[in-house]
Amino acid sequence: MSGDKVYYNRKGSTYVYDLKEKKETDTGVNLSFGASEKKVLAFKGNRYEIIDLPSGKVTIEKPADLSGVKKNIDYRQEWMQIYDELWRRMRDFFYARNLHGVDWNRVYDKYKVLVPHVNHRTDLTYVIGEMIGELSTGHSYSINGEHPEPERISTGLLGARFSKDASGYFKVDRIIEGANWNAATRSPLTMPGVNVKEGDYILSVNGRSLKDTDNLFGYLLDTAGKPVELEVNAAPTTKGARKVLVTPLADESQLYYYNWVQNNTRKVSEATNGQVGYIHIPDMGVAGLNEFVKHYYPQLQKKVLIIDDRGNGGGNVSPMIIERLLRTPVYYTMHTNQQEGAVNPVGTFLGPKVLLINEYSASDGDLFPFRFKHYNLGTVIGKRTWGGVVGYSGTIPTVDGGTIVTPSYAPYDTEEKGFIIEGHGVEPDIDLANDPYKEYMGTDEQLDKAIEVALEKLKTEKKEAPAIPPFPVKAGKNY
């Protein structure tokens, strides 16, 4: 406050309210006040200027030249401040005012004594993690700040599995199926002009014979994203071999994921004579929504739908997906010469549904099966979900590039039964775990059970569009 004017921040800007005029004005910038009541620092984006205390709209006309400005910080001296600040953030902004009954002052003293003995930022992150762990809440994070890291050198990956042959060369045992129109899911050995097949042999990499190594990938160091020459042949001999150019991947995870989804989709279709659809939702963000849309609409004509929420990384779009699954027919529309009508609203799935979950269905991946069960959308199969639904609205940066995350909101039941899911998860209707060895060898017992339940629903809960009714006869009628 200055004289008859009050200054305050709102909507990402500083506002001034004139007590005499009873008028509010947006300055259009942020103002930082020092000891002087006459001068302030006005800033917007990366433009800063010291100006007279304003009473109205501000335009930064002569921003300070910051091109040579650098900050010299001894991060070690900041560690106690970082510890204090995170402790305060939890004290003041944790969703539960009672801090889950934890004596937060005692916790502060308990871990504070360790901070002077910290010799690495990762150790500080660990100490802070132990401190906030006392609250027993998911989405409580202390993210590491600046610390020494070795330079990472990417190994080129070929989207395939190999074995060392008696000849000394490497046999291609398996090629991972790719979607080669997408850079993240391309399978290098199947790109145009390469056409390596399972059972072929890799003889050399960039002219270096593989007979001289037991590790093919040692010859692919620092090749990710770079053209590499491979010598390949259908037999373990250089006679008749050909040379091809490939561009190895830095990360095969998306390729493996695509392959896993494709295999599951085929397995479900083949086991049900094409009557049951399959969708996996990897998270509840952009990627998960894209995957849902990509697989949901092409399978609307299926009789039953298996939705796979296993390993879901969370996000916030589960209401959008549930809204699609909740759609029910209002009427049907037929067009000239059609044999059956189309349901409306468009995008309504008529048949029964099955949901797969596991202990890695997390955050909004917890809330999704909770909503699914609440609306009685179908049978839930698998293991109890992760149980972390106390969410956060943003992060607070620390001076060394780390961040502080405070859980700030939590869901509670509509029937006044208290807070839900957190620390427990969502229970399946059919409790079933995958045997790790069988799963590694290709047997997905949870998916097999989902197929079994889907086929049973096909017998007992089958839903189809009604037949097109007789066309009206209007001849001779007066309207």
Salt bridges, closest charged atoms under 4 A:
ASP4 OD1 - LYS5 NZ 3.48
ASP4 OD2 - LYS20 NZ 3.93
ASP18 OD2 - LYS5 NZ 3.69
GLU24 OE2 - ARG10 NH2 2.71
ASP52 OD1 - LYS39 NZ 2.59
GLU85 OE1 - ARG88 NH2 2.98
ASP92 OD1 - ARG91 NE 2.72
GLU134 OE2 - LYS110 NZ 2.82
GLU149 OE2 - HIS147 NE2 3.96
GLU177 OE1 - ARG266 NH2 2.80
ASP222 OD2 - LYS226 NZ 3.30
GLU291 OE2 - LYS294 NZ 2.77
GLU291 OE1 - HIS295 NE2 3.32
ASP308 OD2 - ARG310 NH2 2.80
ASP400 OD2 - ARG121 NE 2.49
GLU415 OE1 - LYS417 NZ 3.25
GLU427 OE2 - ARG384 NE 3.73
GLU427 OE2 - HIS424 NE2 2.85
ASP429 OD1 - LYS373 NZ 3.93
ASP431 OD1 - LYS383 NZ 2.67
ASP444 OD2 - ARG310 NH2 2.91
GLU445 OE2 - LYS438 NZ 3.69
ASP448 OD1 - LYS267 NZ 2.61
GLU452 OE2 - LYS449 NZ 3.10
GLU461 OE2 - LYS457 NZ 3.12
GLU464 OE2 - LYS303 NZ 3.54
GLU464 OE2 - LYS462 NZ 3.27
